[in-house]
C-alpha cells in the first residue's frame, strides 16, 4: 500500500443492512436536534449574563422595560383629578315675547260705522281717532236739553234776584188801602154801637158793622204778609229746588256728550294696529272687536321656571334673554305668585330694555339664560375618559403605579352627574390627586399594562403622569432586544452525507 491513505468508501449495503441503516440515520438526526437545542439555550443564558447592569436596573424598577413587555404596552394620555365643591349649571327656560300692553277696541253702543281712519300695520298715537259711528240723533237730543237747561237757569236767576220793586210798591199801597178801610169800618162799628145803646139803631145794623170791621182787618193782615214776603225776598228752599233742576239738565247734557264721545274709537296709547274687522257702512255691535293694538314702546318676556329657581330670582335683577340667537338684557319686573296648573312652573315677567316691536315681534320664542350654582362633591373629567359600567353606572380607568415609565390600569366606578360640552362631572371611587386615563379608554382593559410618555421640557416633571401626546415607538438597545430565534434544523458541518455519521457494522 502507498503511504497515502486511501479515501474512505462505505461498503455497499446489502438488503438486510439497508433496514438497519435507516434506523441509525433517524437516531442520529434526533441526537443532532437535541444538541442544537441545548446549544441555543446555553447561548441565551450567556447573553443575559453578559449584561449584569441591565438585569440590576430591571430588578430595581417597578415597571420593567423588557422587550416583550415594551412591545405589549400602549402609550396613553393621563390627567390628575381635583375635587370640586360646587359647579355652575347653565339652564335655559323657554318663554314668549308679549307686548307690555295690548287692547281690543270696540264701540259701546249700536250704530252704523261712518268712518274708519286706521288700517292694519299703522302706527297710531295716543288720542288719535280710529273709527266713528253715526251720532246725529244724539246731537239733536242735546239741543233740546240745552234749551230746557237755559229755561231752568233763567228761573234760578229770577229767584236769586227776588221780587221787583214795582210789585213791592203795589203791595204796599194795597196794605195802606186796607188799613184805611179798617179805620173806617172801626168807626162805623163804634157809631152803630152807640146808636144801639141809645135805641136809635137796630141790633142788626150794629152787628153788620162789626162783621165788616173784622173782614177788613183780615184782608189787611193778608196783604201785610204778602208785603213782608216780597220785602224779605225768595226763600232758600226754592233756590235749592231750582238749582237741582238745573243740575239735572247739566247731567243729561253730559250723558249725551259721553254718548257722542263713545261714537268714535281713539287710541289709548302709542301702538301698532294688528287687527281691523269692520269697514264703512257696517253695523257695529256693542262690545264686538273693531281694532286690536299692541304698545310699541316696550316688550315683556313671560317665562315659566320651577318654583325653587323662581325663589332665587329677585325683582329688578338683570338677566340675559336670547331671541333669534341674539342676547338682550331683560329686567325682572314681577313674579306671579301662583303656579301654572299644567306646567307646575312659576311665571317670571321680564321687561326688555330699549327694545321695540320693530326689532322683536311679539309672539316670538325667547329663552331665559340662568346660571345656577349647585353644591356637589365630585370631579371634572373629560367625557372621553368615561365608559359604560355595570348596574347603570359608569367607569373610568385609574392609573396605578409608582409614576415610572409604565404602569397598569384599574377600573373605578363613578356616577355621572352632569355633562357640559366635552367634559363630565362625576362622583364615586376617586380621590383628589388620582391619575386617570383621559382618552382612548376603548383600547384598554382593566389591569392592562400601559406606558405613560416621559415629560418633555414643556411639561412639569414633578407630575408623575403628565398628560402628553402618545409617544412614538422607542428604539431598543441591543441589551433590550430579544434573542434571535433558534434554528431547530441543524446544518451539517461537512460535506459528508448524514448517513455517513452513522456507525458501521463490525
C-alpha positions as CSV (number, residue, x, y, z in Angstrom):
1,X,0.0,0.0,0.0
2,X,1.1,3.5,-0.6
3,X,1.7,5.8,2.4
4,X,-1.1,8.0,1.3
5,X,-4.3,7.0,3.0
6,X,-7.0,5.9,0.6
7,X,-10.3,7.6,0.8
8,X,-12.9,6.0,2.9
9,X,-15.6,4.3,1.0
10,X,-18.6,3.0,2.6
11,X,-19.3,-0.6,1.7
12,X,-22.3,-1.2,-0.4
13,X,-25.2,-2.2,1.8
14,X,-27.0,-5.4,1.4
15,X,-30.7,-5.8,1.7
16,X,-30.5,-6.6,5.4
17,X,-28.2,-3.7,6.2
18,X,-30.5,-1.1,4.4
19,X,-33.2,-1.6,7.1
20,X,-30.7,-1.2,10.0
21,X,-29.1,1.8,8.4
22,X,-32.4,3.7,8.2
23,X,-32.9,3.4,11.9
24,X,-29.4,4.5,12.6
25,X,-29.9,7.7,10.5
26,X,-33.1,8.6,12.4
27,X,-31.4,8.2,15.7
28,X,-28.5,10.3,14.6
29,X,-30.9,13.1,13.4
30,X,-32.7,13.2,16.8
31,X,-29.4,13.4,18.6
32,X,-28.3,16.3,16.5
33,X,-31.5,18.2,17.1
34,X,-31.2,17.7,20.9
35,X,-27.6,19.0,20.8
36,X,-28.7,22.1,18.8
37,X,-31.5,23.0,21.3
38,X,-29.1,22.7,24.2
39,X,-26.6,24.9,22.4
40,X,-29.2,27.6,21.8
41,X,-30.3,27.6,25.5
42,X,-26.8,27.9,26.6
43,X,-26.2,30.9,24.3
44,X,-29.2,32.7,25.6
45,X,-28.1,32.2,29.2
46,X,-24.7,33.5,28.3
47,X,-26.2,36.6,26.6
48,X,-28.2,37.5,29.8
49,X,-25.1,37.1,31.9
50,X,-23.2,39.4,29.7
51,X,-25.4,42.4,30.9
52,X,-25.4,42.4,34.7
53,X,-26.2,46.2,34.9
54,X,-29.3,45.9,32.9
55,X,-30.5,43.0,35.0
56,X,-29.9,45.0,38.1
57,X,-31.9,48.0,36.7
58,X,-34.8,45.8,35.8
59,X,-34.9,44.4,39.3
60,X,-35.0,47.8,40.9
61,X,-37.8,49.2,38.7
62,X,-41.5,48.6,39.4
63,X,-42.1,48.9,35.7
64,X,-39.6,46.6,33.8
65,X,-38.6,47.5,30.3
66,X,-38.2,44.1,28.9
67,X,-38.5,43.7,25.2
68,X,-41.6,41.5,25.4
69,X,-43.4,43.8,27.9
70,X,-42.5,47.0,26.0
71,X,-44.0,45.6,22.9
72,X,-47.3,44.9,24.6
73,X,-47.8,48.2,26.5
74,X,-49.8,51.2,25.0
75,X,-49.0,54.9,25.4
76,X,-51.9,56.8,26.9
77,X,-52.9,60.3,27.9
78,X,-53.5,60.8,31.6
79,X,-54.7,63.6,33.9
80,X,-54.9,64.3,37.6
81,X,-58.4,64.8,39.0
82,X,-59.2,67.6,41.6
83,X,-62.3,67.6,43.8
84,X,-64.9,70.4,43.4
85,X,-67.5,71.5,45.9
86,X,-69.9,73.3,43.5
87,X,-70.4,74.0,39.9
88,X,-72.3,76.4,37.7
89,X,-75.1,74.9,35.7
90,X,-76.3,76.9,32.7
91,X,-80.0,76.5,32.3
92,X,-82.4,77.9,29.7
93,X,-86.1,78.3,30.0
94,X,-88.4,78.9,27.1
95,X,-90.8,81.8,27.2
96,X,-92.8,84.0,24.9
97,X,-92.5,87.7,23.9
98,X,-95.5,89.8,24.8
99,X,-96.2,93.5,24.5
100,X,-96.3,95.4,27.7
101,X,-99.9,96.5,26.8
102,X,-102.3,95.2,24.2
103,X,-106.0,96.1,23.8
104,X,-109.1,95.1,21.8
105,X,-111.0,98.2,20.9
106,X,-114.8,98.3,20.4
107,X,-117.9,100.5,20.4
108,X,-120.1,100.6,23.5
109,X,-123.4,101.2,21.6
110,X,-125.1,100.1,18.5
111,X,-124.5,102.2,15.4
112,X,-123.5,102.4,11.8
113,X,-119.8,102.8,11.0
114,X,-119.4,106.0,9.1
115,X,-115.6,106.5,9.2
116,X,-112.5,104.2,9.6
117,X,-109.2,106.1,9.7
118,X,-106.7,103.4,10.6
119,X,-105.6,100.2,8.9
120,X,-103.5,97.1,9.6
121,X,-99.9,97.8,10.5
122,X,-100.4,101.5,11.0
123,X,-98.7,103.2,13.9
124,X,-101.1,105.4,15.9
125,X,-100.5,107.9,18.6
126,X,-102.4,108.4,21.9
127,X,-105.7,110.2,21.3
128,X,-105.8,109.6,17.6
129,X,-109.3,108.8,16.2
130,X,-109.5,105.4,14.6
131,X,-113.2,104.9,13.7
132,X,-116.6,106.6,14.2
133,X,-120.3,105.7,14.1
134,X,-123.3,107.9,13.4
135,X,-124.3,110.4,16.2
136,X,-126.9,112.8,14.6
137,X,-129.7,111.8,16.8
138,X,-127.6,112.4,19.9
139,X,-126.7,115.9,18.7
140,X,-130.4,116.7,18.2
141,X,-131.3,115.4,21.6
142,X,-128.6,117.5,23.1
143,X,-130.1,120.7,21.5
144,X,-133.4,120.1,23.3
145,X,-131.7,119.5,26.6
146,X,-129.7,122.7,26.2
147,X,-133.0,124.7,25.8
148,X,-134.5,123.2,28.9
149,X,-131.3,123.9,30.7
150,X,-131.4,127.6,29.7
151,X,-135.0,127.9,31.0
152,X,-134.1,126.4,34.3
153,X,-131.2,128.8,34.6
154,X,-133.5,131.8,34.0
155,X,-135.9,130.8,36.7
156,X,-133.0,130.3,39.1
157,X,-131.7,133.8,38.3
158,X,-135.1,135.3,38.9
159,X,-135.3,133.6,42.2
160,X,-131.9,134.8,43.2
161,X,-132.8,138.4,42.2
162,X,-136.1,138.4,44.3
163,X,-139.4,140.4,43.6
164,X,-139.4,143.5,41.5
165,X,-139.6,147.0,43.3
166,X,-142.9,147.7,41.5
167,X,-144.5,144.6,42.9
168,X,-143.4,145.7,46.4
169,X,-144.8,149.2,45.9
170,X,-148.1,147.9,44.7
171,X,-148.4,145.6,47.6
172,X,-147.6,148.3,50.0
173,X,-150.3,150.5,48.5
174,X,-152.8,147.7,48.9
175,X,-151.8,147.4,52.6
176,X,-152.3,151.1,53.1
177,X,-155.7,151.0,51.4
178,X,-156.8,148.1,53.6
179,X,-155.6,150.0,56.6
180,X,-157.8,152.9,55.8
181,X,-160.7,150.7,55.3
182,X,-160.1,149.2,58.7
183,X,-160.2,152.6,60.3
184,X,-163.5,153.5,58.5
185,X,-165.1,150.2,59.4
186,X,-163.9,150.6,63.0
187,X,-165.5,154.0,63.3
188,X,-168.7,152.7,61.7
189,X,-168.9,149.9,64.1
190,X,-168.4,152.2,67.1
191,X,-171.1,154.5,65.8
192,X,-173.6,151.7,65.4
193,X,-172.8,150.5,68.8
194,X,-173.6,153.9,70.3
195,X,-176.8,154.2,68.4
196,X,-177.8,150.8,69.6
197,X,-177.3,151.8,73.1
198,X,-179.4,154.9,72.5
199,X,-182.0,152.8,70.9
200,X,-181.6,154.8,67.8
201,X,-180.5,151.8,65.7
202,X,-181.3,148.2,65.4
203,X,-179.1,145.4,66.7
204,X,-178.8,144.0,63.1
205,X,-177.1,147.2,61.9
206,X,-174.7,147.1,64.8
207,X,-173.7,143.5,64.1
208,X,-173.2,144.1,60.4
209,X,-170.9,147.0,61.1
210,X,-168.8,144.8,63.5
211,X,-168.6,142.0,60.9
212,X,-167.4,144.4,58.2
213,X,-164.6,145.6,60.5
214,X,-163.5,142.0,61.1
215,X,-163.4,141.3,57.4
216,X,-161.4,144.4,56.5
217,X,-158.9,143.6,59.3
218,X,-158.3,140.1,57.9
219,X,-157.7,141.4,54.4
220,X,-155.2,143.8,55.9
221,X,-153.3,141.1,57.6
222,X,-153.1,139.0,54.4
223,X,-151.8,141.9,52.4
224,X,-149.3,142.7,55.0
225,X,-147.9,139.2,54.9
226,X,-147.5,139.3,51.2
227,X,-145.7,142.6,51.5
228,X,-143.4,141.1,54.1
229,X,-142.7,138.2,51.8
230,X,-141.9,140.4,48.9
231,X,-139.7,142.6,51.1
232,X,-137.8,139.5,52.5
233,X,-137.1,138.0,49.0
234,X,-137.1,134.4,47.7
235,X,-136.9,131.5,50.2
236,X,-133.7,129.4,50.2
237,X,-135.7,126.2,49.7
238,X,-137.0,127.4,46.4
239,X,-133.5,128.4,45.3
240,X,-132.2,124.9,46.2
241,X,-135.0,123.2,44.3
242,X,-134.4,125.3,41.2
243,X,-130.7,124.6,41.4
244,X,-131.5,120.8,41.5
245,X,-133.5,121.2,38.3
246,X,-130.6,122.9,36.6
247,X,-128.2,120.2,37.7
248,X,-130.5,117.5,36.2
249,X,-130.3,119.2,32.9
250,X,-126.5,119.5,33.2
251,X,-126.2,115.8,33.8
252,X,-128.4,114.9,30.9
253,X,-126.3,117.1,28.6
254,X,-123.1,115.4,29.9
255,X,-124.6,112.0,29.3
256,X,-125.3,113.0,25.7
257,X,-121.7,114.3,25.4
258,X,-120.4,110.9,26.6
259,X,-122.5,109.0,24.1
260,X,-121.3,111.3,21.3
261,X,-117.7,110.8,22.5
262,X,-118.2,107.0,22.5
263,X,-119.3,107.2,19.0
264,X,-115.7,107.1,18.0
265,X,-112.7,104.9,18.9
266,X,-109.4,106.7,19.8
267,X,-106.0,105.1,20.5
268,X,-105.5,104.9,24.3
269,X,-101.7,104.9,23.9
270,X,-99.0,104.8,21.2
271,X,-99.4,101.5,19.5
272,X,-99.4,99.4,16.3
273,X,-102.7,98.2,14.7
274,X,-102.6,94.4,14.4
275,X,-106.2,93.7,13.5
276,X,-109.2,95.6,11.9
277,X,-112.5,93.9,11.5
278,X,-115.0,96.4,10.0
279,X,-115.4,98.8,7.1
280,X,-117.6,101.8,6.5
281,X,-121.3,101.0,6.3
282,X,-121.1,98.1,8.8
283,X,-123.3,97.9,11.8
284,X,-121.1,97.8,14.9
285,X,-122.4,95.7,17.8
286,X,-121.7,96.8,21.3
287,X,-118.5,95.0,22.6
288,X,-117.5,93.5,19.2
289,X,-113.8,93.9,18.4
290,X,-113.1,96.6,15.9
291,X,-109.3,97.0,16.3
292,X,-106.6,95.1,18.1
293,X,-103.5,97.2,19.0
294,X,-100.2,96.5,20.8
295,X,-98.0,99.0,22.6
296,X,-94.8,99.9,20.6
297,X,-92.7,101.4,23.4
298,X,-91.8,98.3,25.4
299,X,-91.9,94.5,25.3
300,X,-92.1,91.8,28.0
301,X,-90.9,88.2,28.3
302,X,-93.1,85.7,30.1
303,X,-91.1,82.6,31.2
304,X,-92.2,79.7,33.3
305,X,-89.5,78.4,35.7
306,X,-89.5,75.9,38.6
307,X,-90.6,77.4,41.9
308,X,-87.2,76.6,43.5
309,X,-85.4,78.7,40.9
310,X,-88.0,81.4,40.8
311,X,-87.5,82.0,44.5
312,X,-83.8,82.9,43.9
313,X,-84.7,85.5,41.2
314,X,-85.0,89.0,42.6
315,X,-87.2,91.8,41.3
316,X,-85.0,94.3,39.4
317,X,-82.4,91.7,38.6
318,X,-80.9,91.8,35.1
319,X,-80.8,88.5,33.2
320,X,-79.9,87.7,29.6
321,X,-82.7,86.7,27.2
322,X,-81.9,85.0,23.8
323,X,-84.1,85.8,20.8
324,X,-83.1,84.8,17.3
325,X,-79.7,83.8,18.6
326,X,-79.2,87.3,19.9
327,X,-78.8,88.2,23.5
328,X,-80.7,91.0,25.1
329,X,-80.7,92.4,28.7
330,X,-84.0,92.0,30.5
331,X,-85.0,93.3,33.9
332,X,-87.2,91.2,36.2
333,X,-90.4,93.2,36.7
334,X,-92.6,90.8,38.7
335,X,-93.1,87.2,39.7
336,X,-96.6,85.7,39.6
337,X,-97.5,84.3,42.9
338,X,-99.3,81.1,41.9
339,X,-98.2,78.1,39.9
340,X,-99.4,77.1,36.4
341,X,-101.5,74.0,37.0
342,X,-100.5,72.5,33.7
343,X,-96.7,73.0,33.8
344,X,-96.3,73.4,37.5
345,X,-94.0,76.4,36.9
346,X,-94.0,79.9,38.2
347,X,-94.2,82.7,35.7
348,X,-91.5,85.4,35.7
349,X,-92.2,88.6,33.8
350,X,-89.2,90.5,32.5
351,X,-89.0,93.8,30.6
352,X,-86.8,94.1,27.6
353,X,-84.7,97.2,27.8
354,X,-84.5,99.5,24.8
355,X,-86.2,97.0,22.5
356,X,-89.3,97.8,20.4
357,X,-91.7,95.6,18.3
358,X,-89.8,96.8,15.3
359,X,-86.8,94.7,16.5
360,X,-88.6,91.8,18.0
361,X,-92.1,90.7,17.0
362,X,-94.5,89.8,19.9
363,X,-95.2,86.1,19.9
364,X,-91.7,85.1,19.2
365,X,-90.0,82.4,21.4
366,X,-87.5,83.7,23.9
367,X,-85.1,81.7,26.1
368,X,-84.0,82.9,29.5
369,X,-80.4,82.0,30.3
370,X,-79.9,81.4,34.0
371,X,-76.7,80.3,35.8
372,X,-77.4,78.2,38.9
373,X,-74.7,77.4,41.5
374,X,-75.2,73.9,42.6
375,X,-73.3,72.3,45.6
376,X,-71.7,69.0,44.7
377,X,-68.9,66.6,45.7
378,X,-67.3,65.4,42.5
379,X,-64.6,65.7,39.8
380,X,-64.5,67.2,36.4
381,X,-63.0,64.8,33.8
382,X,-63.0,64.6,30.0
383,X,-66.1,62.9,28.5
384,X,-63.7,60.6,26.6
385,X,-62.4,59.2,29.9
386,X,-65.8,57.6,30.7
387,X,-67.0,54.2,29.6
388,X,-70.2,52.3,30.4
389,X,-70.0,50.1,33.5
390,X,-72.4,47.7,35.2
391,X,-75.6,48.3,37.2
392,X,-76.4,51.6,35.5
393,X,-73.0,53.1,36.5
394,X,-70.1,54.5,34.5
395,X,-66.4,53.8,35.0
396,X,-63.0,55.3,34.4
397,X,-59.6,53.7,34.2
398,X,-57.3,54.9,37.0
399,X,-53.6,54.8,36.6
400,X,-52.0,52.5,39.3
401,X,-48.2,52.6,39.7
402,X,-45.2,54.5,41.1
403,X,-45.1,57.0,38.4
404,X,-42.4,55.4,36.3
405,X,-42.4,54.9,32.6
406,X,-45.0,52.1,32.6
407,X,-47.8,51.1,34.9
408,X,-51.3,49.4,34.8
409,X,-54.9,50.4,34.8
410,X,-57.6,49.9,37.4
411,X,-61.4,50.3,36.8
412,X,-63.2,52.7,39.1
413,X,-67.0,53.0,39.2
414,X,-68.4,56.6,39.0
415,X,-71.8,58.2,38.9
416,X,-72.4,60.7,36.1
417,X,-73.8,63.9,37.5
418,X,-73.5,66.5,34.7
419,X,-72.1,66.9,31.2
420,X,-71.0,70.2,29.7
421,X,-69.6,70.1,26.2
422,X,-66.5,67.8,26.2
423,X,-66.3,67.4,30.0
424,X,-68.3,65.5,32.6
425,X,-68.9,65.8,36.3
426,X,-68.7,62.5,38.2
427,X,-68.5,61.2,41.7
428,X,-67.5,57.8,43.0
429,X,-64.4,55.9,44.0
430,X,-61.9,58.6,43.1
431,X,-59.8,60.8,45.4
432,X,-58.1,64.1,44.9
433,X,-54.7,63.6,43.2
434,X,-55.7,60.3,41.4
435,X,-54.5,59.9,37.9
436,X,-56.9,58.6,35.2
437,X,-56.7,57.8,31.5
438,X,-58.1,60.8,29.8
439,X,-58.8,59.4,26.3
440,X,-58.7,56.2,24.3
441,X,-60.3,54.0,27.1
442,X,-61.9,51.8,24.4
443,X,-58.4,50.4,23.6
444,X,-57.7,49.4,27.2
445,X,-58.9,46.8,29.7
446,X,-58.6,46.5,33.5
447,X,-55.1,45.8,34.8
448,X,-53.6,46.3,31.3
449,X,-50.0,47.5,31.2
450,X,-49.7,51.0,29.8
451,X,-46.9,53.3,29.1
452,X,-47.1,57.0,30.2
453,X,-44.7,59.0,28.0
454,X,-41.9,60.7,29.7
455,X,-42.4,64.5,30.3
456,X,-40.8,66.9,27.9
457,X,-39.1,70.2,28.6
458,X,-42.5,72.0,28.3
459,X,-44.2,69.7,30.9
460,X,-43.8,69.9,34.6
461,X,-41.6,67.0,35.6
462,X,-42.8,67.0,39.1
463,X,-46.1,65.4,37.9
464,X,-45.7,61.6,37.9
465,X,-48.1,61.1,35.0
466,X,-48.0,64.1,32.6
467,X,-50.8,64.4,30.0
468,X,-48.8,64.3,26.8
469,X,-49.3,63.1,23.3
470,X,-48.7,59.4,22.7
471,X,-45.0,58.8,22.1
472,X,-43.6,57.1,19.1
473,X,-42.2,53.5,19.3
474,X,-38.9,53.6,21.2
475,X,-35.8,52.1,19.7
476,X,-34.4,49.3,22.0
477,X,-30.8,49.0,22.8
478,X,-29.0,45.7,21.9
479,X,-29.3,44.7,25.5
480,X,-33.0,45.1,25.5
481,X,-33.5,43.2,22.2
482,X,-34.9,39.7,22.4
483,X,-32.6,36.9,21.4
484,X,-32.6,35.7,17.8
485,X,-35.0,32.8,17.2
486,X,-33.2,29.4,17.2
487,X,-33.0,27.3,14.1
488,X,-34.1,23.8,15.3
489,X,-33.0,22.2,12.0
490,X,-29.2,21.6,12.2
491,X,-26.9,22.2,9.3
492,X,-24.2,19.6,8.6
493,X,-20.7,20.9,9.3
494,X,-19.1,18.8,6.5
495,X,-19.9,17.8,3.0
496,X,-20.4,14.3,4.2
497,X,-23.9,12.9,3.9
498,X,-25.7,12.5,7.2
499,X,-25.8,8.8,6.7
500,X,-22.0,8.7,6.8
501,X,-22.1,9.7,10.5
502,X,-23.8,6.5,11.5
503,X,-21.5,3.8,12.8
504,X,-20.7,0.9,10.6
505,X,-21.3,-2.7,11.4
506,X,-18.4,-4.6,12.8
